[in-house]
Amino acid sequence: MFTPFHDAAAEPAIRGFLHLPPRPSGKAIVLTHGAGANCQSKLLIGISDALAASGFSVLRFDLPFRSERPHGPPSPGSAARDREGLRRAVALMKERQRGPVFLGGHSYGGRQSSMLVSEDPGLVDGLLLLSYPLHPPKKPDQLRTAHLSKLNKPAFFVHGTRDPFGTIPEMKSALKLVPAPHALLEVDGAGHDLLAKKTLGELPASVVSEFCSFLNKSAARVFL
């Protein structure tokens, strides 16, 4: 279950939905959408429900560009404002509870999340990146990897084997740039929307299970 969330006390305003866990673990995560969608996407709702079932408090929200324009992709100049929206959403979750806070999203939302954390490593405790858009379709020479070498927080990537924004071998090669603990979960037969056979099926539960396992292993490495 989730409830509408709206905070207009600061700029940019944050609008979305809050998923509260039946058995809180103290962990929280902020999730957002890709360039062609909003926070009401089937993928984000499914992942958010699964995260809440695993004890996470989840804020699923619309990036500023989508709050201002209900349709169409972000403009080239909106990325910095979208990252400020991510920063604001994280701050709101930190006000609600004192446990670890994570950040992530699908495609464009995940890319902006990773860029923000590369600039401000202390902002969150880790990243969940769904269908990272490694390059535009059919343009493998235009890699979006410049900031990956500055990612110093654990990062968990989920990627379809038929994603035109990056093949699995391309993703594995790019992730060698990430100095922090990282992992790649392959979704067989899925495209950029991560839907295999046009349905989510067991994907959300599988993603969350693997993400939690990754976080536990990453925490163990810190204390070795």
C-alpha positions as CSV (number, residue, x, y, z in Angstrom):
1,M,0.0,0.0,0.0
2,F,1.1,3.6,-0.6
3,T,-0.1,7.1,0.0
4,P,0.3,10.3,-1.9
5,F,3.2,12.5,-0.9
6,H,3.6,16.2,-1.5
7,D,6.1,18.6,-0.1
8,A,6.1,22.2,-1.4
9,A,8.1,23.7,1.4
10,A,11.3,24.0,-0.7
11,E,12.2,24.4,-4.3
12,P,11.8,22.2,-6.2
13,A,8.6,20.7,-4.8
14,I,8.5,17.0,-4.3
15,R,5.4,15.0,-5.5
16,G,5.0,11.3,-5.4
17,F,4.0,8.4,-3.3
18,L,5.2,7.0,0.0
19,H,5.3,3.2,0.6
20,L,5.6,2.4,4.3
21,P,6.7,-1.1,5.3
22,P,4.7,-3.4,7.6
23,R,7.8,-4.3,9.4
24,P,10.3,-1.4,9.2
25,S,14.0,-2.2,8.9
26,G,15.1,1.4,9.4
27,K,16.3,1.6,5.8
28,A,14.8,4.0,3.3
29,I,15.1,4.5,-0.5
30,V,14.2,7.2,-3.0
31,L,13.3,6.0,-6.5
32,T,12.4,7.9,-9.6
33,H,11.6,7.3,-13.3
34,G,13.0,7.4,-16.8
35,A,12.9,10.2,-19.4
36,G,9.7,9.0,-21.0
37,A,7.7,8.0,-17.9
38,N,6.6,9.2,-14.5
39,C,6.6,7.6,-11.0
40,Q,3.4,5.8,-11.9
41,S,5.2,3.3,-14.1
42,K,4.4,-0.4,-13.6
43,L,8.1,-1.1,-12.9
44,L,8.6,1.5,-10.2
45,I,5.4,0.6,-8.4
46,G,6.3,-3.1,-8.4
47,I,9.9,-2.5,-7.2
48,S,8.6,-0.1,-4.5
49,D,6.0,-2.6,-3.2
50,A,8.7,-5.3,-3.0
51,L,11.1,-3.0,-1.2
52,A,8.4,-2.0,1.3
53,A,7.7,-5.7,1.8
54,S,11.4,-6.1,2.7
55,G,11.3,-3.4,5.3
56,F,12.3,-0.3,3.3
57,S,10.4,3.0,3.5
58,V,10.1,4.1,-0.1
59,L,9.6,7.5,-1.7
60,R,8.6,7.1,-5.3
61,F,8.5,10.5,-6.9
62,D,8.4,12.6,-10.1
63,L,11.5,14.4,-11.1
64,P,11.1,18.2,-11.5
65,F,11.0,18.1,-15.3
66,R,8.0,15.7,-15.1
67,S,6.2,17.8,-12.5
68,E,6.4,20.8,-14.8
69,R,5.6,18.9,-18.0
70,P,3.3,15.8,-18.0
71,H,4.6,14.5,-21.3
72,G,7.8,14.4,-23.3
73,P,11.5,13.9,-22.4
74,P,13.5,16.3,-20.2
75,S,15.1,19.3,-21.9
76,P,18.9,19.4,-22.2
77,G,19.1,22.1,-19.5
78,S,16.9,20.4,-16.9
79,A,19.4,17.8,-15.6
80,A,20.9,20.0,-12.9
81,R,17.4,20.9,-11.6
82,D,16.4,17.2,-11.7
83,R,19.4,16.4,-9.5
84,E,18.4,19.0,-7.1
85,G,15.0,17.3,-6.9
86,L,16.8,14.1,-6.1
87,R,18.8,15.8,-3.4
88,R,15.7,17.3,-1.9
89,A,13.8,14.0,-1.9
90,V,16.7,12.3,-0.1
91,A,16.7,15.1,2.5
92,L,13.0,14.6,3.1
93,M,13.6,10.8,3.7
94,K,16.4,11.6,6.1
95,E,14.1,13.8,8.1
96,R,11.7,10.9,8.5
97,Q,14.1,8.3,9.9
98,R,17.7,7.8,10.9
99,G,18.7,4.6,9.2
100,P,20.6,4.1,5.9
101,V,19.1,5.9,2.9
102,F,19.6,4.7,-0.7
103,L,18.9,6.4,-4.0
104,G,18.1,5.2,-7.5
105,G,15.7,4.9,-10.4
106,H,15.1,3.7,-13.9
107,S,17.1,4.8,-16.9
108,Y,17.4,8.7,-16.9
109,G,16.4,8.8,-13.2
110,G,19.1,6.3,-12.3
111,R,21.7,8.1,-14.4
112,Q,21.0,11.4,-12.7
113,S,21.1,9.6,-9.3
114,S,24.5,8.1,-10.0
115,M,25.8,11.5,-11.3
116,L,24.6,13.2,-8.1
117,V,26.3,10.6,-5.9
118,S,29.5,10.9,-7.8
119,E,29.5,14.6,-7.0
120,D,28.3,14.2,-3.4
121,P,29.4,10.7,-2.0
122,G,28.1,11.4,1.5
123,L,24.5,12.0,0.3
124,V,23.3,8.3,0.5
125,D,24.5,4.9,1.4
126,G,24.2,3.2,-2.0
127,L,22.5,3.1,-5.4
128,L,19.9,0.9,-7.1
129,L,20.1,1.5,-10.9
130,L,17.5,0.0,-13.2
131,S,18.4,-0.1,-16.9
132,Y,21.3,2.3,-16.7
133,P,21.3,4.1,-20.2
134,L,25.0,3.4,-21.0
135,H,24.6,4.9,-24.5
136,P,21.9,6.0,-26.9
137,P,20.5,3.1,-29.0
138,K,22.7,2.3,-32.0
139,K,25.4,4.8,-30.7
140,P,27.8,2.7,-28.7
141,D,30.5,5.3,-29.1
142,Q,28.6,7.9,-27.0
143,L,29.2,6.3,-23.6
144,R,27.8,7.9,-20.5
145,T,30.6,6.8,-18.3
146,A,32.6,9.9,-17.4
147,H,31.4,9.9,-13.8
148,L,31.6,6.2,-13.0
149,S,35.2,6.4,-11.8
150,K,34.0,8.7,-9.0
151,L,31.2,6.5,-7.7
152,N,32.4,5.7,-4.1
153,K,29.2,4.1,-2.8
154,P,27.9,0.6,-3.4
155,A,25.9,0.4,-6.7
156,F,23.6,-2.4,-7.8
157,F,22.7,-2.4,-11.5
158,V,19.8,-4.3,-13.1
159,H,19.9,-4.7,-16.8
160,G,17.9,-6.6,-19.5
161,T,19.8,-8.8,-22.0
162,R,17.9,-7.1,-24.9
163,D,18.4,-3.5,-23.8
164,P,19.3,-1.3,-26.8
165,F,20.9,1.3,-24.4
166,G,23.8,-1.2,-23.7
167,T,24.6,-4.8,-24.0
168,I,25.6,-7.0,-21.1
169,P,29.2,-7.2,-22.2
170,E,29.2,-3.4,-22.6
171,M,27.8,-2.9,-19.1
172,K,30.4,-5.3,-17.6
173,S,33.2,-3.4,-19.3
174,A,31.8,0.0,-18.1
175,L,31.3,-1.2,-14.5
176,K,35.0,-1.9,-14.2
177,L,35.4,1.8,-13.9
178,V,33.4,1.9,-10.6
179,P,35.8,1.8,-7.6
180,A,33.1,1.0,-5.0
181,P,31.5,-2.4,-4.6
182,H,29.1,-3.1,-7.4
183,A,27.1,-5.8,-9.0
184,L,25.1,-6.5,-12.2
185,L,21.8,-8.5,-12.2
186,E,21.0,-9.7,-15.7
187,V,17.3,-10.0,-16.6
188,D,17.0,-12.6,-19.4
189,G,15.0,-11.5,-22.4
190,A,14.1,-8.1,-21.0
191,G,14.5,-4.8,-22.9
192,H,14.9,-1.3,-21.5
193,D,11.6,-1.5,-19.6
194,L,12.8,-4.7,-17.9
195,L,9.6,-6.4,-18.8
196,A,10.1,-10.0,-20.1
197,K,7.1,-11.3,-21.9
198,K,5.3,-8.0,-21.2
199,T,4.9,-8.7,-17.5
200,L,6.9,-8.0,-14.3
201,G,6.2,-11.5,-12.9
202,E,8.7,-12.3,-10.1
203,L,11.1,-9.5,-11.2
204,P,10.5,-7.1,-8.3
205,A,10.9,-9.7,-5.6
206,S,14.0,-11.1,-7.3
207,V,15.6,-7.6,-7.7
208,V,14.9,-6.7,-4.1
209,S,16.3,-10.0,-2.8
210,E,19.5,-9.7,-4.8
211,F,19.8,-6.0,-3.8
212,C,19.5,-6.8,-0.1
213,S,22.0,-9.6,-0.5
214,F,24.4,-7.2,-2.2
215,L,24.0,-4.6,0.5
216,N,24.8,-7.2,3.2
217,K,27.9,-8.3,1.4
218,S,29.0,-4.8,0.8
219,A,28.5,-3.9,4.5
220,A,30.5,-7.0,5.5
221,R,33.4,-5.9,3.2
222,V,33.5,-2.5,5.0
223,F,34.1,-4.2,8.4
224,L,36.6,-6.8,7.3
